Amino acid sequence: MSEAKTPEVGSIGWVDLTVPNAEEVRDFYAQVVGWKPQPLDMGGYSDFVMLAPGGEGKAGICHARGKNAGQPPVWMVYLMVANLDASIASCEELGGKVLVPARGAGGGRFCVIQDPAGAVAALFQGG
């Protein structure tokens, strides 16, 4: 089995959607796109890694609860950065806002920002 390649800095490393009705939305995308859901244990409930027909994880569909309760219901892109703390400082210096403070996840750290135009994205630094 080959090891997963770490996305390069500056690329979109992942996308996910956080919603109150994750099972319904999971089933919607399974039918519309052809993804197969793979449950991901979140300690008392499951979020879902959505697999392409070839078996590669392409996206996540998550419940809006626990640490994800404040996430907006949008397809969140995770932009890979070399240094999360430096990127957060640049974001704020250039008129952006941090909506979700930095925290650990997926073998690294991420935060959610809003740019000066109001668009939302996540910044992710791999471990």
Secondary structure as the mmCIF struct_conf table of DSSP 4:
data_model
#
loop_
_struct_conf.conf_type_id
_struct_conf.id
_struct_conf.beg_label_comp_id
_struct_conf.beg_label_asym_id
_struct_conf.beg_label_seq_id
_struct_conf.end_label_comp_id
_struct_conf.end_label_asym_id
_struct_conf.end_label_seq_id
HELX_LH_PP_P HELX_LH_PP_P1 SER A 2 GLU A 8
TURN_TY1_P TURN_TY1_P1 VAL A 9 GLY A 10
BEND BEND1 SER A 11 SER A 11
STRN STRN1 ILE A 12 VAL A 19
TURN_TY1_P TURN_TY1_P2 PRO A 20 ASN A 21
HELX_RH_AL_P HELX_RH_AL_P1 ALA A 22 VAL A 33
STRN STRN2 LYS A 36 ASP A 41
BEND BEND2 GLY A 43 TYR A 45
STRN STRN3 SER A 46 LEU A 51
HELX_LH_PP_P HELX_LH_PP_P2 ALA A 52 ALA A 52
TURN_TY1_P TURN_TY1_P3 PRO A 53 GLY A 54
BEND BEND3 GLY A 55 GLY A 55
STRN STRN4 GLY A 57 HIS A 63
BEND BEND4 ALA A 64 ALA A 64
HELX_RH_3T_P HELX_RH_3T_P1 GLY A 66 ASN A 68
TURN_TY1_P TURN_TY1_P4 ALA A 69 GLY A 70
BEND BEND5 PRO A 73 VAL A 74
STRN STRN5 TRP A 75 MET A 80
BEND BEND6 ALA A 82 ALA A 82
HELX_RH_AL_P HELX_RH_AL_P2 LEU A 84 GLU A 93
TURN_TY1_P TURN_TY1_P5 LEU A 94 GLY A 95
STRN STRN6 LYS A 97 ALA A 105
TURN_TY1_P TURN_TY1_P6 GLY A 106 GLY A 107
STRN STRN7 GLY A 108 GLN A 114
TURN_TY1_P TURN_TY1_P7 PRO A 116 ALA A 117
BEND BEND7 GLY A 118 GLY A 118
STRN STRN8 VAL A 120 GLY A 126
#
